[in-house]
Amino acid sequence: MTYEVIAIGASWGGLRAVGTVLEGIPAELDQAIVIALHRSTDSTRGVLESLLQRHIERRVSEPVDKEAVEPRRVYVAPPDYHLLVDDGRFALSIEARVQFARPSIDVLFESVAEAYRDRAIGVVLTGANEDGAAGLAAIKRNGGVGIVQDPKTATKRSMPDAAIAAAQADAVLTLEEIGPFLYRLCCV
């Protein structure tokens, strides 16, 4: 199977979790990585991408509206915007919050599920609400792969627990196991 995009969602404790996952992703992976991380609405643009850039050699950026999705790049949803993917391009939205969040993991994952169908991988990490569960279920319904952080290892286990309950995860792993699993899935 050829996968084109890896969508990652995290909330409470997510910066460390996403950093750990990115560190474990081998350089050989060609897939675009798209991240929705809950953060404060007054976050300064560019700060999160510079923090995550420390964990990976790929270029990390906050996409602009209508920017093309490119392989081997890491994209982070800008603060206070929903990030969607449509026809190989990003769309930014300021529509209402979903699960009290903007960016919403569900919004990103549902757009990825629709755009990439069985060429999508969704990864739900630590968090204190249920955002990401419906989106991961959409990825699975469309033939994609669902990965969830082991709730026992999460800073806040509400998001992983909800994702496991909503979608038949293909793998429930520690943060350190996710990168190697993605490598086996995409490159072997």
C-alpha positions in Angstrom: 0.0 0.0 0.0 1.2 3.5 -0.8 0.4 6.1 1.8 0.7 9.8 1.0 -0.1 11.6 4.3 0.3 11.0 8.0 -2.0 13.2 10.1 -1.1 13.6 13.8 -3.3 15.0 16.5 -2.4 15.9 20.1 -3.5 18.2 22.9 -2.5 18.2 26.6 1.1 17.1 26.7 1.2 17.1 23.0 4.4 19.2 22.3 6.6 16.5 24.0 4.6 13.7 22.4 4.7 15.1 18.9 8.4 15.8 19.3 9.1 12.3 20.4 7.1 10.8 17.5 8.9 13.1 15.0 12.3 12.1 16.3 11.4 8.5 15.7 10.4 8.9 12.1 13.1 7.9 9.7 14.3 10.3 7.0 13.3 7.7 4.3 9.6 8.3 4.8 8.3 10.3 1.7 4.9 11.0 3.2 3.7 14.5 4.1 3.1 14.9 7.9 0.3 17.2 9.0 -0.2 18.1 12.6 -3.1 19.6 14.6 -1.9 20.4 18.1 -4.2 22.2 20.5 -2.6 25.4 21.8 -3.6 28.8 23.1 -5.3 31.2 20.6 -2.7 33.9 21.4 0.2 31.6 20.3 2.6 33.4 18.1 2.8 32.0 14.5 6.1 30.2 13.9 6.9 29.3 17.5 5.6 25.8 17.4 7.2 25.0 14.0 10.6 26.2 15.3 10.2 24.0 18.4 9.3 21.0 16.4 12.1 21.7 13.8 14.6 20.6 16.5 13.2 17.1 16.4 13.4 16.4 12.6 15.5 17.2 9.5 12.4 17.8 7.3 11.2 21.3 6.8 8.5 22.2 9.3 6.1 25.1 8.5 2.6 26.5 9.1 0.9 26.3 5.7 -1.0 29.2 4.1 -4.4 28.9 2.5 -4.2 27.1 -0.9 -0.6 25.9 -0.4 0.1 22.6 -2.1 0.8 19.6 0.1 4.3 18.4 -0.6 5.9 15.1 0.3 8.7 14.9 2.9 7.4 18.0 4.7 5.9 18.6 8.1 3.0 21.0 8.3 1.5 22.4 11.6 -1.9 23.9 11.9 -1.6 27.7 12.6 -2.9 28.9 16.0 -6.7 29.5 16.0 -7.3 28.1 12.5 -8.8 24.8 11.4 -6.5 23.1 8.9 -8.1 21.1 6.1 -6.8 19.3 3.1 -8.7 19.4 -0.2 -7.5 18.3 -3.6 -3.8 18.3 -2.7 -4.0 21.8 -1.1 -4.4 23.2 2.4 -7.4 25.3 3.4 -7.6 27.4 6.6 -10.9 28.0 8.3 -12.0 30.1 11.2 -15.3 28.3 11.6 -16.6 27.4 15.0 -14.5 25.4 17.4 -15.0 21.7 17.4 -14.5 19.9 20.8 -13.6 23.3 22.2 -10.6 23.5 19.8 -9.4 25.4 16.8 -7.5 23.8 15.2 -9.6 20.7 15.6 -8.0 17.3 15.1 -11.4 15.9 13.9 -11.7 18.6 11.2 -8.2 17.8 9.9 -8.6 14.1 10.1 -12.0 14.1 8.4 -10.6 16.2 5.5 -7.6 13.9 5.2 -9.9 10.8 5.2 -12.0 12.3 2.4 -9.0 13.6 0.3 -6.7 10.6 0.7 -9.0 7.7 1.6 -6.9 4.5 1.9 -3.6 6.5 1.4 -4.0 8.2 4.8 -2.6 7.3 8.2 -4.1 9.0 11.4 -2.2 9.1 14.7 -4.0 10.2 17.9 -1.7 11.2 20.8 -2.2 12.5 24.4 -5.0 14.9 25.2 -7.7 15.8 27.7 -10.8 15.6 25.5 -12.3 13.5 22.7 -11.0 15.4 19.7 -9.6 13.1 17.1 -11.8 10.1 17.9 -14.4 10.9 15.2 -11.7 11.9 12.7 -9.7 8.7 13.3 -12.9 6.7 12.7 -13.4 8.5 9.4 -9.9 7.6 8.3 -10.5 4.0 9.2 -13.9 4.0 7.4 -12.2 5.3 4.2 -9.6 2.5 4.3 -6.8 4.3 6.0 -4.7 3.2 9.0 -5.3 4.3 12.6 -2.6 4.5 15.3 -3.2 5.5 18.9 -0.8 6.3 21.6 -1.0 3.7 24.4 -3.3 5.5 27.0 -1.2 4.2 29.8 1.7 6.3 28.5 -0.2 9.5 27.7 0.0 12.6 29.8 -3.8 12.8 29.5 -5.4 9.6 28.3 -8.9 11.0 27.4 -8.0 11.4 23.7 -6.4 8.0 23.2 -9.2 6.3 25.1 -11.8 8.0 23.0 -10.0 7.1 19.8 -9.7 3.5 20.8 -13.4 3.4 21.6 -14.5 5.1 18.3 -12.2 3.3 15.8 -10.6 -0.1 15.6 -7.0 1.1 15.8 -4.5 -0.8 13.8 -1.9 -0.3 16.5 -1.8 1.0 20.1 1.8 2.0 20.8 4.1 4.0 23.0 5.5 7.2 21.5 8.8 5.6 20.9 7.2 2.7 19.0 5.2 4.9 16.6 8.1 6.1 14.3 9.4 2.5 13.7 5.9 1.3 13.1 5.3 4.0 10.5 8.6 3.0 8.8 7.5 -0.6 8.6 4.1 0.4 7.3 5.4 2.8 4.6 8.8 1.5 3.6 9.0 -2.2 4.1 
